[in-house]
Structure formats: C-alpha cells, structure tokens
C-alpha cells in the first residue's frame, strides 16, 4: 500500500480532529478517548473524596466528646464503614487511574491507550458501582461491618440485612474497573510507545505505573474471591467462614490482606511516580539513580505481597511466621527509603526553584517519613501487640496514605492542571490552603498516636469521660475541620484557575517530559504525528519536538481510511512492529456497564434467576464490540512514515489484545491459586475436619470431564493449525464448542450428584467452588469457540488474520489446565477427608 499523500498542517489537524473527537450532546456517552475519560475519572474520584471527607467530619464530630449522642451506633457503623470504603475503593485507586489514563499515552508518545472501550467500560462500572454504595448510604442501608468486612461480623448471622451484600457486590463491581485499568495500563506501557523508546528509556512514571498495574493484577483477585465466597455464604449458606460447619473466619482475613497490604503500595507507587516526575523539573536536574529507583520499585512490588500477615499478628499466628513477616515488614522500608534519598539527591545536585507543587511535596516528605517510622514500629511484633486495634494504627494509616498519596496528588494537580486547562494561576489561595491542610492534618492524626498509646480502641462510637481522652479527641476534631477548610480553599483555587486562569500555550514549568510536547489543552489525538525517541524520555526538548510533531514530521503524520491509528512497538527495543487501529466513539461500553450493573442489582435483591437476563445481554453486548474489528482481506505491510512499514495489529504476531489475554489469564490464575489456598487452609487449619459426610466423587464422570477439557484445547489448536494451512477450521471449532459444552455437563453432573448439599460442610462447599470454577471456564471456552465460528463465516479469518483463534487458544489451554487442576484438587480433598475409593 502506498503512503498517503502529504497534506497541509492545518488539514492534518482538521482530519485528525474529525476522526478522534467525541461527538457533542448525548455523544458524551460514547466517549472512549483517554483524555476525556481521564478527566472524568479524576473529577468522579475527587467527588467521592469529598463524600468521604464529609463522612470523616461526622466521625470526628461523634468522637469530639465522651458519651456523644451526635449519631447512634448503627449510623456510626455505617459512616465508619463507608468512609474507609469510599476513600480506599472509590477515591484512591480511581484517582490514580484517572491520572494514568490521562497522562500515560502522552508520556509514552502514543495517541491513546490500547483498549479505549475497555477504559470506558471500566469508568461506567466505577460510576454505577459507586452510585450503588452511595445510594445505599442515603437510604440508610449502607455497609456497617467496617471497610475490612471481617467475618463472622459480616456474615448473615450478625448482619442479616442487605448492608454487607451491598459492600460485597458493589465493591466487586467497582473492582471490574480496577482490573480493566490494570490490563489497560500494563499492555499500553509494554506495547504502545513512541518508536525508539526502549525499555531503558521509559519515563520513570511509566515504570511506577507498570509495577502498580501488575500489583493490581495479582493483588485484587484474592479480594474478589473472598467477596464471592462470602456472598455465596450469605446468599446460599455455603459455610466457607462458618467454624461450626468446617469454615474459618480467618480465611477472610488472609484473603482480604493478601489484597490489603499490596493495596497500600498500589496507592503509594503512582504518587511516588508523580514525585519522580516533578522533582527533576523543579531541581532542573535529571533524576538521580534512575536504574536504582527501578530496582526499588520492583522490590517494593515484590515485597508487598509478603506482608499480609503484618495485619494479623494478634490472631494466633505461629512464632516462626511472626518473625518472618515482621522481618519482611521492616525490609520493605529499604527500597522505600532509597527512593526518598534519590529525590533528596536530585534536589541537592540541581538548582531547585520553589513553587506551589514543591510546597506540597515538602509536606509529603514530612508526613510520609513520620508514617514510615510508625510503620516500622508496628512491624515489630511486641509493639504491634500493644498498639493493635488502637488509634495509633489509625494515625499510622492516615500518615502513610494521606502523606504518601494525597499530598503528592495535590502537588500533581497544580503541576499538571495547566496541561489539562491550558491556563496558569497566580496561586493566591494555594499557599494558605496548603498550610491549613498541613496543620489541620497533623492536629488531627498526630494526636491520634497519643490517644492510641493511651489505649483508645479504634472502631468505637463513644467512650467514657473517665478515660481522659477527651481533650485530645476534641483537638483532633478541631484539626479535622481546619483541614477541611484547607481542602475547600484548594477546590476554590482550582475552580478559579479553570475559570479565570491566564492562558498559557505550553509547558509553564519548563519540564523535559514528552506530555509537554502536546498543545495545552491537548487535542483528542494528542500528537499530530508520533515522535522517534533516541534518549531517555524524562529528559527531552518538548518545545522543539512539539513543533515538529504538530507539523506532521513524525510517524503517522497522515490519516488513512478514517482509522484511529497509533503504533505498537517491541517490548524491549521499542522498534515499531505494528499499526494499532483503535475503535472510534461508541455507546456500547455505557450500555454494557449498565447491563453489568443490572446483574449486580438483581443479585442484591435476590432475583437470581432474573439476573440471567442481564447476564445474557452483557455477553451479547460484549460480542457486539467485535463487529467493527478486523478486516475481510489481508492488508500486508502499511507505511507508517519515515520510510518504514508495519503490519496492522490483527495481522501482527503479538498485538495488544493477545497480551491482554495473557495478563487476564495471569490474574485469573491468581484468583484460582487463592481458591486453592483457601481449600488447603480450611482442610488443614479450620475446626470440624474431617467432615461427618465425605464426598465420594464419580471417577468415571471426572475422567470424562478431563478428557473433554483436554479435547477442547486440542481442537482449538487444530483449528488454528488448519487456518494457518489455509483450510477452513469450522469442524474443529464446532468440536471445541461441543467438547466444552460436554465438559460443563459432566462437571454439573458431579456437583448435582456427588456434592449434593454444599451447605452441610465447608468440605462440600470447597468442592462446589472448585467445580464451579471449572464449569465457568468451560462455558466461556464454548462461547469463544462459537465466536471463532462466527468470525470464520464473516470472512475475517485467514492464515494471516488468525488473531481471534490465537486468543481463543490461550483460553482453551488455560481452561483445560485449570480444569484438570481443579479435578485433582477435588480428589485430593476427598481423599484427605477419608473418602478413598
């Protein structure tokens, strides 16, 4: 194919705008552009932050005086639970997602993220899920068992209403958004970069976001699994956490904190990435220790998964395990400290200039270091046992999270807001806002260290005057209102900048990173042409580079077929290897998110059979996403500019969608591994084992299910082989669909005939969960095989255009392996309980 003819600079921008812009009016529902969605995430997250802040004020008003009657214990429990849930799940993670979605493509020299519709779907899941939680609070049925939802308090015996179900289903719904963003960010960093941007030239922010996204992929599945198991117990009486029937409430704590402690670093690392971008700008010196910081980021990500028992020192863990987790908890301070010293060294070696973002970064240094020191204290078992479940822990948590995330995000807001708005502010309110926030925060939470050391428990709604905590709590409450005034000034200052700020064309900070090479505010396509990066992406010349790119003197400096195009590159060398064609604006993500939310509502109101209808609608809508993908003829290499060519992504070897399936399956395997861990934990630790009734599995039916799962994977491979040999794969795809369907039938037979009643004992419940997992994956495999048939009949498959079958093969193989492991686990659990043949 010939390269499109050159066009004038004005026409190029006009053509790109026509292709990339979101339609006006009701077209806002069809937005899939990362700039639009990033702003929406940020605004929504800050709205939820304001709601969480109001709830915090209510908590402090209740605790300001002893024996307060401001709110009753039932309302207080809802407020307390919703404050933590909103701040952790509806503010912190979505806020970082918003910054990443908005900034990442611009930092990488791409026009958008890899899966714009997935980003939009995640946004609507976030909005609908958060609305369910806030609506429940307004109706007085909000979750009331704490943001950690410990069992048995959150079990149906002690929380019989729908309060806990709202948390379990609503938060799981919101987690769809988080996992969508994790896949999106991971694949985009690895594949969608400017040509020449090798892995060792990535902007440091990309490294932080890459490790964070991978932590989300492996950290969130345990919480999702725990929420599913607890909801199954509440809805259908499956006793995973009931010690009277072979369950164990500690299983919930393990699953929750397998997510919960990495969550702290998932929140901190993106903020640290923002710091690593801002400090070199204001120091006017490249970041000191780039490679050392990368090693530190990876070390933090790795170590964070070995710390979950840090939160469970008081539950009766064996001493050897206590020593191991205590040492690991202290060890994580080393890579964290390395980053702080690298930032200080960058300032020391440069010629720092001070502005409002640096003021907030100074506040970060003070508060986060204090939080880190108290964290080391809590990592020591003897001290932890004394301070556990006191306000000392509450103070430490807020020093780490507010110091480690909120203050850097406030600095980032002032730093990147000119990029979003194209305006700069005189910051008349920024400095008093900072001092009110800083002083109010320390008044509030430093004094909590003291009330904690004096023995004040957390999670209480009142306390006696004889405890002598009154004056400290009163000062804490006053400090919280001072801090709130500071945040109000911050919001007012941002509004004034957006409305009345002075227009500024580009890069007011004289930063050296690639996002400042775009116009400000940026167009929907970010770059009129894509750059070639030959030096570290943190230290470029955005001014001259931006002019060249705007003039079309880069890659893809033209339009073609009305496509939204960006480039995919090799993961390590950054060489361009494919043209990634992105989907245009569509309302499908909105309707898919709405259908998914309807499933959640049906489950919430116990309309289980009715939930099958929106489930079918959701699957149908997801399949509709694929109607505009692919082509009906082979295109071959396409010109991309600068005398180079590349294949379109559906003809390339490992396009973004292939890698997305790899990472989805990695997260899926983590969930399955957590399920296996739960089964082993209950069988070895929980009381009431072995059960009185032992399941004797039908080995013949299990063997049939195993054969069918293996056959489905084999048929998927044979279908791909025949397609590559230019033969129709129809027969093999049909056989794969039938094999998956047969495996589903065999597994359901085992559940119905052998497991019989999973409510009797956790032994039967774990078998039900393992077999149900295998059924679900075989069912999805059947859908993918039928989808392959549909693509074949529509003419969108060929030996070159075989991406759909390659993605399907990944799923068929995983479903077979996971299904076989599940069957083996069923046999082992039955034998260990005494059910030998």
Helices and strands as residue ranges (DSSP letters): H 9-20, G 25-30, H 34-63, H 73-85, I 86-92, H 93-108, H 116-138, H 163-191, G 199-201, H 204-236, G 243-245, H 249-283, H 290-303, G 304-306, G 308-311, G 313-315, H 319-349, H 356-379, H 381-387, H 391-401, I 402-406, H 407-421, E 423-424, H 430-453, G 465-467, H 470-500, E 502-503, G 514-517, H 542-550, E 564-569, E 576-582, H 588-604, H 611-624, G 625-628, E 638-641, E 644-648, G 649-651, H 656-685, H 699-724, H 730-750, I 751-755, H 762-793, H 803-832
